[in-house]
Amino acid sequence: MSDLIQIEKRRHIAVLTINNPPANTWTAESLPALRDLVRELNADTNIFALVVTGQGEKFFSAGADLKTFADGDKARANDMAQLFGEAFATLSEFRGVSIAAINGYAMGGGLECAMACDIRIAEEHAQMALPEATVGLLPCAGGTQNLPWLVGEGWAKRMILCGERVKADKALEIGLVEEVVPSGASLDAALKLAEGACKQSPSSTARCKQLIMSARDGRSHEDGWRMERELFVELFSTEDQKEGVNAFLEKRSPEWKNR
């Protein structure tokens, strides 16, 4: 595992820190490391939630190091685009709850990483942008797909086509983040939210997340309702379903097994 990605496990919560100062840029080493780490966490039944943050006080992540693309090498561009896509697609498919603790600037691939998480908490000094077109590029790791879903087409076009940068308060207003906290407080706020998520059945959470994400696919309400019923019944094949109901009836806290 790369030193550019740090991982700490706190009971049922994994804390992942992007560790490439000064700007926590993504590289050909850290992107596969992120992908592989999330896959490992998916296989760890003791992990229910994931918090992603950046090292230091100024940057969540500034995205890609533009020096990578300075020579115009098309093969390198293809390799990096694939690495970005695989890494953030894997992050979005994490079976538990993922929370981005945006502790500073989230630019380009940094913002795309945050948008691949389920929930975003930003510190009040944070700023967010997808400035790729400013330097002759475009967002290639979900930016053009996830941003309109979160903020609507108008604001997505302002940020991507006009290069508009938004501060934390505006990001909250337009729905890009779900909460703004004082500087230095995003990790604690994310951990508190993750602790709440860990009280939920991880078996239920994984299926609920699958249903919520499927709404993006443009499926009909009829299909969505059918999926809800199917996955509801599927839960009765899990230990967590029995544990959850009986813990409630016995007036005790459930002990989730994630199976």
N, C-alpha and C positions, 0 to 999 in steps of 0.2 A: 504494500500500500504506500502511496506517495506521501511524503512529508508535507506536500502542498495542501493536503486535506487531513484535518485532525478530527478524531472521533472520540467522544467520551460518552459512556453509558451511565445513566443515572436511573437505576431500577428499570422502569419500563420505557424510559425516554432516551433516545440517542441524540446527542448534540454534535452537529457537524460544523466545523469551522473552516471557512475558506482561508488558507494561510499562505498567501503569496504577497507579502508586503512589497512596496508601499500601497499598491492599489488593488491587491487581491485579484489580479487578472487570471483568466483561465488559460491553460496551456495544453499541449498535446500529451502531457503527462497527467495533469490534474483531472481532465475531463473523463478519461477512461477510469481513473481512480474513483471518481464520483459514481460513475455507472456501476462499477463492480461493488462498491461499498453499499449502495442502495440494494443491490441484489442480495448481498449478504444479510442486510438488515431484514429484508423480506423473508429470508429463510430462518431468521432468529425469532422463534415464537414468543420470546420474552420481551420483545420490543413492540410497543403499541403506537408510539408517536416519535416524530423526528423534528428537531429544530435545526434550522440552517442559519448561520450568521457569518459575519466576516471578522477577521482578525483586526484589532486596533479600533480606533475611535472615529476614523474619517471615512473609510470605504467598506461597504458591504461587498461590492465587486464592481470594477470598472469594465468588466467584459473581457474581450480579447485584447492582447497586446498587438497594436497595429503594425509593429515592426514585422510581425509574421507575414503580413500581406504586402509589404512595401515593394517587393520585387515583381509582383504581378504573376507569380507562379500559379497556374491554374490547377495543377495536380495538388499542390499544398492546400489551396483553397478548398478543393473537393474533400481532402482528408479532414481538414478542420471542420468543415460544415457537417460532415458525417459524425465526427466526434461530438460536436455540440448537440446535434439532433439526438443521438443515442443517449447522451448523458441526461439531458433534460426530459426526454420522453420517459426514461427509466425513473427519474425523480417524480414525474407526474403520476406514474403508475405505482408508487409506493403504496402498499396495501393499507397502511395506517394513516393517521392524520399528520400532515407535514405543515410546518409553520415557519415562515421566513421572518427572522428578526433582523430587520433592515436597519443596521446601525450607522449608516452613512450613505454615501453616493452609491446608487445602483444604476449603472449605465450599460446600455447595449446588452451583451450577454449576461451581465449582472442582474439587470431587471428581468431578463428572460428566465433566469434561474429562479428569481423570486416568484414570478408568475407561474412557474411549474409547480409551486407549492400550493397547498389548499387554502392557506390563510396567510395574510401579510400584516405584520405589525412594524410600523416605521417610527424611528426617533424623530423628534421635531426638527432637527437640523438636516434630515435626509433630503436628497433630491434624486429624482428619477427621470430617465430619458431613454429613448431609442434613437440615437443620433447617427446611425449607420449611413443614411443617405447623404449626410453632410460630408462624408469622406469617400463617397463613391461606392458604398456597399449597401447591403440591406439586411434586416434582421433575418437570420436563417435558423434560429433555434426556437421557433414558436412565437416570436414576437408579433408577427402580422396576424396570427391566428388567435392567440390568447388575449391580446390587448383589446380588440373590438368586443370580445365576449365579456370582458370585465367592465369596460368603460363606455361602450357604445362606439359606433362607427365614427361619429364626429370627433370625439376626443382622440380616438386612435389615429385619425388622419392628421389632427393637429400635431400630435407627438411624432408620428412617423414621417409624414410628408412635409411638415413645416419645421420640424426639429425643435418643437417646443419642449422645454424642460419644466417639470412640475415639482413644487416643493411639497413637503409632507401634508400640509393642511389642504392643499388643492387635491392631492392624491386621495385623501380621505373623502373630500367632497364629491369626486367623480367616481369613486368606488374602486380605485386601484389598490388601496389598502383598506383594511377593516378597522384599524386603530392607530392612533398616534400617541406616543408616550414621550416623556422628557428624555433628553439626551442621556445615554448610558443605561436606560431602563428597558430596552427592547428585549434583551435576553431574559430578564426576570419575568417580564410580561408574557413572553412566549412560553416559558417554562410553566407558568401558572395556568395558562390555557391548555398546555399539553397535559398537565396533571389532571385537569378536568376531563380531557379526552380519554385518559387512561382509566377513568371510572366507568366508561362505557364498555360494553362487550366488544372486544376486538373483532370477533367473528361478525357481529352486527355492523360494526363500523366499516369493515372492508366491503360488505355488500351494499351498505347505504352509499358509500363513496362511488361504487361502481354504477349505481342507479343515477346518482346526481350527475356524474360525468357523462353518462349515456345521453342525457338530455341535450348535449351539445351536438349530437349526431343527426339531429333533425328528425328523429323517429317520431311517430305519431303518439298521441296520448294513449291510444289503445295499446300500443306496443309497450309503452312505459308502465302502464298499469298491469299488463300481463307479466312483465319482468318483476314487478314488485311482488305479485302473488307467488311467482315461482321461487324467488329468493327467500321470501318469508317461509315457505314450506321447507326450503333447503336448510334453513337454520335448525330445523328439528333433527337434523343429522349431526349436530354439533353438541359437544359437552357444555359449551357456554350457554346454550339456550336453556338446558335443564338447570344449570347452576344459577343463572340469572333469576328465573322465575321462583325457584325454591328459596333462594337467598331472600328475596322480597317477602315471600310468605312466612319465612322463619325470622324475619326482622333482623337480618345480619348483612354485613357487607359481602358482596360476591367475591369469589376467588377465581379470576378468569384464567383459562388455560390456553386460549387462542387456538382452540381446535374443537 
